[in-house]
């Protein structure tokens, strides 16, 4: 870290100055309730903040705590999740709530190692939860944070692995205000992508998302949405309702949803879990 302290001081001032002037207000930033923080983290994975802003309030109103979410049927959770995409996240969140109730007596642990063992929570999400729910000075990375550090400290480099960024993230961390510091980093990263060529393209972890239109993911989502009404259907009824009678992938996708326990098959009929 050549000229590390000086560079970090200047960097921190840029980030804090932007946050003081342009910090974003979000409902999950107005609380330290661990349940609300976890819900927001699941929702924000691969989904725009604007869309999460629309769905977060109704979701936590319908499922206000771990116990309510854990006791709900998966089909109820998926119905409330509609519009966020990536339904596996809703399923993992549902399973996470059950684990919190069964293993931790309804109280989310503040230990990143224990958090990382819960369904749908990896190392980085565990770090985010510790920072935002418990204000712990943990080190983690996500897409906006990655973008900021690539831009400031690796501007001429390609194929940068996260392990090269982590020492800089740790060195720059404001250990007195980790929660607000990470908010500031994320807000700067969100703006940065509209001002420069996306630095994340220079990350070793960067992958371009495949088109959604006509994809298996689109069909999966359509099938899951169909079953939000709780009704059982045959494969032919699914074909008719989705207007994909000639798509050879449908039968495999429906069976895939059975294996993943989104649907239950009884004879020739399928029903939501």
Secondary structure, 3 states (H helix, E strand, C coil): CCCHHHHHHHHHHHHHHHHHHHCCCCHHHCCCCHHHHHHHHHHHCCCCHHHHHHHHHHHHHHCCCHHHHHHCCHHHHHHHHCCCCCHHHHHHHHHHHHHHHHHHCCCCCCCHHHHCCCCCCCHHHHHHHHHHHHCCCCCCCCHHHHHHHHHHHCCCCCCECHHHHHHHHHHHCCCCCHHHHHHHHHHHHHHHCCCCCCHHHHECCCCCCCCCCCCHHHHHHHHHHHHHHCCCEEHHHHHHHHCCCCCCCHHHHHHHHHHCCCEEEECCEEEEC
